Amino acid sequence: MNRRRFIRNTSLALPGWLLFAPFMESCKKKEWLPESDFKGSVAIIGAGAAGIYAAHLLHQRGISVRIFEASDRWGGRIRSLTGFSDFPIELGAEEIHGSNSVFYSLVAASGAAFADDDLSDYAELDGALQSSDTFESDPDVIQMRGLIDTLDEYAGADISAQAYANVNELPERVQHFFNAELANERGTSLDRIGMAGLQEEATLWASGEDNFMLKSQSVLSIFETTFAEILPKISLNTPITEINWGVSNVVLTAENGDTFQADRVIITSSIKVLQDDLIGFTPSLPATTIQGINRIGMDRGMKVILKFSSRFWPDDTGSIFTSGFVPEYWATGAGGRSAENNVLTGLICGAKAEALHLLDIDLVPTLLQELDALYDGQATALYIDNHIMDWGNEQWVRGAYSYPRPGTGNARALLAEPVGNKLFFAGEATHQGGHHASVHGAMETGLRAVMEVLQS
C-alpha cells in the first residue's frame, strides 16, 4: 500500500536535527529550541497533532499553555475504532509516511511494532480485478505511472490533474486508478487538485518513500502515552468562536460566552473551519492571511469500514482500486494486524464522497453491490456490519485534509505568517515543505509555530 509514489529530494523543510531532537537522548537538556526570554502564556486552538505537539514543546520550556478543543475528544483527525474487530481501526490518520520525520521518530521511540507490508495490490480494469503482477505491465498503467513519477518535472500551467490527464490522452479505462493514487489519496478529485501544487509536493517531500502502519496499537494510543503530561491541559467541549487580538492580552471568547486571556495564540483549526468563519477575529485578519485561507482546498472525506463473516479477497491483499464510489479499499487487518482479516476500509474523498454522502441509507448496499460485481456476489452474502466516519459531518473539522487547488500558489506561506506578533497559525494546511495532509507535517508546523512564539 505505497500510496505516494513521487520522486523526491532529501532536503527538509526544517533542519533535520530539529525534527528528531524531541525523541533523542540529548533532548533532555532542551538545547535544541532557540534561546528565548518569552515568559508569557500561550493558548492553543485545537487538540490535534499540531496543537498537542506545540503544547508539549512549550511545556518543556516551562511556558504556561492551555489547549481549547471544540469537540468532546482530543486527537483531531486522529481517531480509532475499538471493539469492532480484534485490532484498533483507524478512522482518520493511519499511515506513517516515511521514516525521516518526527512522527516516525515518535512511534519508533514508543517501541510499537509495524505491520508487515509484503502485500499485493489489485486494480479493477475493464470490469475485472487484476493483481499487481498483471496490471503493472499494462501499457495504460505504465503511462499512468509515468505521469505520477515525473510530477516533479512538471513545468506547465497550474491546470487540474484531470486536465493534465486529458492533455496526455490518458485512457479512460485507467483514469479511476489515476484518481485513486493521485487525487483521492490527497483528499480530493482529479478535477480539483492543481498540478503546480502536486509538482511542489513532489519536489519538497522529504520524509521518505516507505509507508508504515502500526500492527497492534492505534496512533491515538501512541500520542496518549508520549504526551500524557499535556492531556490535562486540554479543555474539551470549548469552541473558541471569537479572538480579539487588538488588546494587550489576546482575549478568547468561547461559544458559551466564557472568556480567557493569553499573551500568544497558536491556531491549529482545520482550513475548512477558517474558511467557514467559525472563528471571528477582532480586528479582522490581514487581507493576505484571508487570501491564504481561501485559496487552499479541503473537501469532504469519508472512511467506510465494512466487516464480513469471513474474508473473500486473497490473503496477501493490500489495496483494491475500483471504478465505483470507492476509489480505494484496503484489507485493514492485513500484515498481521488481525487474526481474522475480515475487514475492508474504503477511502472516499472529493466529488465521490459528496455523492456517496447523499445516498444516506443506500450507501452500504450500494458499496456491497459494487464489491459483489468484483467478487462474485460474496460481499453481500458475507456482510455483517459497518462503521462510517464522514469527516465532513464533524462540525469542527468539516473535511478530510488540505490539498492544492489550481491557483493555490503561496497560500500556505501567507496563512503561516504570524499576525500582529500575537497570532500564529499551525496545522497541516500551513505546511510549506510538501508535508501538508500528513500527521508529521502537522507536527512540524507545531514546532515552527513554537519557534515563532519563542522568538516573538
C-alpha positions in Angstrom: 0.0 0.0 0.0 2.5 2.6 -1.1 0.1 5.3 -2.0 2.6 8.1 -2.5 4.8 7.4 -5.5 6.8 10.6 -6.1 10.4 11.1 -7.0 11.6 13.3 -4.1 14.7 15.1 -2.9 16.1 14.9 0.6 16.0 18.5 1.7 13.9 19.1 4.9 11.5 22.0 5.4 13.0 22.3 8.9 16.5 21.3 9.9 16.6 17.5 10.5 18.1 17.8 14.0 15.0 19.9 15.0 12.6 17.2 13.8 14.2 14.3 15.6 15.6 16.1 18.7 12.4 15.7 20.8 12.9 11.9 20.9 16.6 11.7 21.2 18.5 11.2 24.4 20.2 14.6 24.0 16.8 16.4 24.2 16.7 16.1 27.9 18.6 19.3 28.1 16.1 21.0 25.8 19.0 22.7 24.0 17.5 22.2 20.5 14.9 25.0 20.8 16.2 28.6 20.4 17.1 30.7 23.4 14.2 33.0 24.4 13.2 35.4 27.1 9.5 34.8 26.4 7.7 34.1 29.8 4.1 34.7 28.8 1.1 32.4 28.4 0.1 30.6 25.2 -3.4 29.5 24.2 -3.7 26.8 21.6 -6.9 26.3 19.5 -7.3 22.7 18.6 -6.1 19.4 20.2 -4.9 17.7 17.1 -1.4 16.6 16.3 -0.1 20.2 15.7 -1.7 21.6 18.9 -0.7 18.8 21.2 2.9 18.8 19.9 3.2 22.5 20.2 1.9 22.4 23.8 4.4 19.6 24.6 7.3 21.8 23.3 6.1 24.8 25.2 5.6 22.8 28.4 9.2 21.6 28.1 10.3 25.2 28.3 8.2 25.9 31.4 5.7 28.1 29.5 2.1 28.2 30.6 -0.1 26.6 28.0 -3.7 25.6 27.6 -5.4 23.9 24.7 -9.0 24.7 23.8 -10.7 21.8 21.9 -14.1 22.4 20.4 -15.2 18.8 20.3 -15.7 16.2 23.1 -12.4 14.4 22.3 -8.8 15.2 21.7 -6.7 14.0 18.7 -8.3 16.0 15.9 -8.2 13.9 12.7 -6.5 11.1 14.6 -9.3 8.7 15.9 -9.5 5.0 16.4 -12.4 2.5 16.5 -12.0 -0.3 19.1 -14.3 -3.3 19.7 -15.3 -3.5 16.0 -12.7 -6.1 15.3 -9.8 -7.8 17.0 -7.5 -4.8 16.4 -7.9 -1.0 16.6 -9.1 0.5 13.3 -8.0 4.0 12.3 -10.9 6.3 11.4 -8.6 9.2 10.5 -4.8 9.3 10.1 -3.5 5.8 9.5 -0.2 5.6 7.6 3.1 6.9 8.7 4.6 8.4 5.6 8.3 7.9 5.6 10.9 7.2 8.3 12.5 10.7 8.1 10.0 12.5 10.3 9.2 13.5 13.8 6.1 11.2 13.7 8.1 8.2 12.8 10.7 9.0 15.4 7.9 9.3 18.0 6.5 5.9 17.1 9.9 4.2 16.9 10.7 5.6 20.4 7.5 4.1 21.7 8.6 0.6 20.7 5.4 -0.1 18.7 5.5 -2.8 16.1 4.7 -2.2 12.5 2.5 -4.4 10.3 4.1 -6.5 7.5 3.9 -4.6 4.2 4.7 -7.5 1.9 1.3 -7.3 0.3 -0.1 -7.2 -3.3 -2.4 -4.6 -4.8 -5.4 -5.3 -7.0 -7.0 -2.9 -9.5 -10.2 -3.0 -11.4 -9.5 -2.8 -15.2 -12.2 -3.5 -17.8 -14.6 -4.6 -15.2 -12.4 -7.2 -13.5 -9.8 -7.3 -10.8 -6.1 -7.7 -11.8 -3.2 -8.3 -9.4 -0.2 -6.0 -9.5 1.7 -8.8 -11.2 -0.6 -8.3 -14.1 -1.7 -4.7 -14.2 1.8 -3.2 -13.7 2.7 -4.4 -17.2 -0.5 -2.9 -18.7 0.6 -0.2 -21.2 -2.0 2.2 -19.9 -1.0 1.7 -16.3 2.6 2.2 -17.3 1.7 5.5 -18.9 -0.3 6.5 -15.7 2.7 5.6 -13.5 4.9 7.7 -15.8 2.7 10.8 -15.3 2.8 10.3 -11.5 6.5 9.6 -11.2 7.5 12.6 -13.2 5.4 15.1 -11.4 8.5 16.8 -10.0 9.4 17.7 -13.6 6.1 19.4 -14.4 6.6 23.0 -15.6 3.3 23.8 -17.3 0.4 25.9 -16.3 -1.4 25.3 -13.0 -4.2 23.2 -14.5 -6.1 20.5 -12.8 -4.8 16.9 -12.7 -7.8 15.9 -14.8 -6.9 18.4 -17.5 -3.3 17.1 -17.3 -4.6 13.5 -17.8 -6.7 14.7 -20.8 -3.8 16.6 -22.4 -1.7 13.5 -22.1 -4.5 11.4 -23.5 -4.6 9.0 -20.6 -7.1 6.3 -21.5 -10.4 6.4 -19.7 -10.0 2.8 -18.5 -7.3 3.8 -16.1 -8.4 7.3 -15.1 -10.2 5.9 -11.9 -6.9 4.3 -10.9 -5.1 7.6 -11.6 -7.7 9.4 -9.4 -7.3 6.9 -6.6 -3.5 7.2 -6.5 -3.1 10.9 -7.2 -6.2 12.8 -6.0 -8.3 10.7 -3.7 -5.2 9.9 -1.6 -4.7 13.6 -1.2 -8.2 14.3 -0.2 -10.0 15.3 -3.4 -10.7 14.6 -7.1 -8.7 14.9 -10.3 -10.7 17.9 -11.5 -10.0 19.9 -8.2 -6.3 19.4 -7.5 -3.7 21.6 -9.1 -0.6 20.5 -11.0 1.6 23.2 -9.6 0.8 22.1 -6.0 1.5 18.5 -6.9 4.8 19.4 -8.5 5.8 21.3 -5.4 4.9 18.4 -3.1 6.8 16.0 -5.3 9.9 18.3 -5.2 9.8 19.2 -1.5 8.6 15.9 0.1 11.4 14.7 2.3 10.1 12.2 4.8 10.9 9.2 2.7 9.3 6.7 0.3 8.3 3.9 2.7 4.9 3.8 4.4 4.3 2.2 7.8 1.2 1.1 9.7 1.0 0.2 13.4 0.4 -3.5 13.9 -1.5 -3.8 17.2 -1.7 -0.2 18.6 -3.6 2.8 17.5 -2.0 6.1 16.6 -4.0 7.7 19.3 -2.5 5.4 21.9 1.0 6.5 20.9 0.1 10.1 21.4 -1.7 9.3 24.7 1.4 7.8 26.1 4.0 10.2 24.7 2.1 13.4 25.6 0.5 12.2 28.8 1.6 15.4 30.6 -0.3 17.6 28.1 -3.7 15.9 28.2 -4.8 17.6 31.5 -4.1 20.9 29.8 -6.9 20.3 27.2 -10.3 21.9 27.8 -12.8 19.8 25.8 -16.2 21.0 24.5 -14.8 24.5 24.5 -15.2 26.0 21.0 -13.4 29.4 20.7 -15.6 31.4 18.4 -14.0 34.9 18.8 -10.4 36.0 19.2 -9.7 39.7 20.0 -6.1 40.3 19.3 -6.4 44.1 19.3 -5.8 44.4 23.0 -2.7 44.0 25.1 -3.6 40.4 26.0 -5.4 38.4 23.5 -9.0 37.7 24.6 -10.6 34.4 23.6 -14.4 34.0 23.8 -15.9 30.5 23.9 -19.3 29.6 22.4 -20.9 29.7 25.8 -19.6 33.2 26.5 -16.7 32.4 28.8 -13.6 34.4 28.1 -9.9 33.6 28.5 -6.7 35.6 28.1 -3.3 34.7 26.7 -0.2 36.5 25.5 0.1 34.5 22.4 -2.3 32.2 20.5 -1.5 29.3 18.2 -4.4 28.4 15.9 -4.4 24.9 14.6 -8.0 24.7 13.3 -8.7 22.9 10.0 -8.6 25.1 6.9 -12.3 24.5 6.4 -13.2 25.8 9.8 -11.3 29.0 9.0 -12.9 29.3 5.6 -16.4 28.9 7.1 -15.7 31.7 9.6 -16.4 29.6 12.7 -13.9 31.8 14.5 -14.3 35.5 14.4 -11.3 37.8 14.6 -11.2 41.4 16.0 -9.6 43.2 14.3 -10.1 41.3 11.1 -7.3 39.2 9.9 -5.0 40.9 7.3 -6.1 40.6 3.7 -3.0 38.4 2.9 -4.0 35.9 5.7 -7.6 35.7 4.4 -6.3 35.3 0.9 -4.1 32.4 2.0 -7.1 30.8 3.8 -9.4 31.0 0.9 -7.0 29.6 -1.8 -6.4 26.2 -0.1 -8.7 23.3 -0.8 -10.4 20.9 1.6 -13.2 18.5 0.6 -15.5 16.0 2.2 -13.6 12.8 3.1 -15.0 9.5 4.4 -13.8 6.2 5.6 -16.3 3.3 5.3 -15.4 0.3 7.4 -17.0 -3.0 6.2 -16.9 -6.2 8.3 -17.6 -9.6 6.9 -18.1 -13.0 8.5 -15.1 -14.3 6.5 -12.5 -13.0 4.1 -13.3 -13.3 0.3 -10.2 -11.5 -1.0 -6.7 -13.0 -1.4 -4.8 -13.2 1.9 -2.0 -11.1 0.5 -4.3 -8.2 -0.5 -3.1 -4.7 0.3 -5.2 -2.2 -1.7 -8.1 -2.7 -4.0 -8.6 0.1 -6.6 -12.1 0.2 -8.1 -14.0 2.3 -10.6 -17.1 2.7 -8.3 -17.8 5.0 -5.5 -14.8 3.9 -3.5 -11.5 4.7 -5.3 -9.5 2.6 -2.9 -10.2 -0.1 -0.3 -7.5 -1.8 1.7 -7.6 -5.0 3.7 -7.4 -3.3 7.1 -6.3 -6.4 9.0 -3.6 -7.5 6.6 0.1 -7.7 7.5 -0.6 -9.5 10.8 -2.9 -6.8 12.3 -5.8 -9.2 12.6 -6.2 -12.9 13.1 -9.4 -12.8 11.1 -8.6 -10.2 8.4 -12.2 -9.8 7.5 -12.5 -6.0 7.4 -12.1 -3.6 4.4 -11.6 0.1 4.8 -12.7 2.4 1.9 -11.3 5.9 1.5 -13.5 8.3 -0.4 -12.7 12.0 -0.9 -13.8 14.9 -3.0 -16.7 14.5 -5.5 -17.2 10.8 -4.9 -17.5 11.4 -1.1 -20.1 14.1 -1.8 -22.1 11.8 -4.0 -21.8 8.9 -1.6 -22.9 11.1 1.3 -26.2 11.8 -0.5 -27.0 8.1 -0.7 -27.8 8.0 3.0 -29.3 4.6 3.9 -28.5 3.3 0.4 -24.7 3.9 1.0 -23.7 0.5 2.3 -26.0 -1.6 0.0 -24.6 0.3 -3.0 -21.0 -0.4 -2.0 -21.8 -4.1 -1.4 -23.3 -4.4 -4.8 -20.2 -2.9 -6.4 -18.0 -5.4 -4.5 -20.3 -8.2 -5.5 -19.6 -7.4 -9.1 -15.9 -7.9 -8.5 -16.1 -10.9 -6.1 -19.0 -13.0 -7.5 -21.6 -11.8 -5.0 -19.7 -12.7 -1.9 -19.7 -9.2 -0.3 -23.4 -9.1 0.3 -23.6 -12.8 1.3 -20.8 -12.4 3.9 -21.5 -8.8 5.1 -22.2 -8.4 8.9 -21.5 -4.8 10.0 -20.2 -1.3 9.1 -18.9 1.9 10.6 -18.9 5.1 8.6 -16.6 8.0 9.5 -17.7 11.0 7.5 -15.3 13.8 8.4 -17.4 16.3 6.5 -20.1 15.8 9.2 -17.7 16.8 12.0 -18.6 20.3 12.9 -15.1 21.4 14.0 -13.2 19.6 11.1 -15.5 19.7 8.1 -13.5 17.6 5.7 -10.5 15.3 5.0 -7.3 17.4 4.8 -5.9 20.2 2.7 -4.9 20.0 -0.9 -3.6 22.4 -3.5 -6.3 23.8 -5.8 -5.2 25.3 -9.2 -4.0 28.8 -8.2 -3.1 27.9 -4.6 0.3 29.3 -5.1 1.9 30.7 -2.0 -1.3 30.4 0.1 0.2 28.2 2.8 3.0 30.7 3.3 0.5 33.6 3.6 -1.5 31.7 6.1 1.5 30.7 8.2 2.7 34.3 8.6 2.4 35.5 12.2 -0.3 38.2 12.7 0.5 41.1 15.0 3.1 39.2 16.8 0.2 37.5 18.7 -1.5 35.0 16.4 0.4 32.0 15.0 -1.2 29.6 12.6 -0.2 25.9 12.5 -1.8 22.7 11.4 -1.2 20.6 8.2 -2.7 23.2 5.9 0.1 25.6 6.9 3.0 23.3 5.9 5.2 24.9 3.2 7.6 22.0 2.6 5.3 19.5 0.9 4.2 17.6 4.1 0.6 19.0 4.3 -2.1 16.4 4.6 0.1 14.3 7.0 0.5 13.9 10.7 4.2 14.6 10.6 3.5 17.7 8.6 1.1 18.9 11.2 3.6 18.2 14.0 6.3 20.1 12.0 4.1 23.2 11.8 3.5 22.9 15.6 7.3 23.1 16.0 7.5 26.1 13.6 4.8 28.0 15.5 6.5 27.4 18.8 9.8 28.7 17.4 7.9 31.8 16.2 6.4 32.3 19.6 9.7 31.9 21.4 11.3 34.4 19.1 8.4 36.9 19.4 
